[in-house]
Amino acid sequence: MTVINKEIKVTSIRVTSVSTSSVLMVGDTEVIKCSSISDTPPESVIVTPAAPVPARS
């Protein structure tokens, strides 16, 4: 199989919605970095102490 990558010109992308886990790739991708954005207001976040994890035997 022979793949010849030609030039691509993207002038605009409109994203109207995303799922819980989404990736939008345009053209060749050599590296994908993970990032996270949350739109939950800080007053809605409930922080509780973590439950202890039992030691493995």
Secondary structure, 3 states (H helix, E strand, C coil): CCCCCCCCCCCCCCCCCCCCCCCCCCCCCCCCCCCCCCCCCHHHCCCCCCCCCCCCC
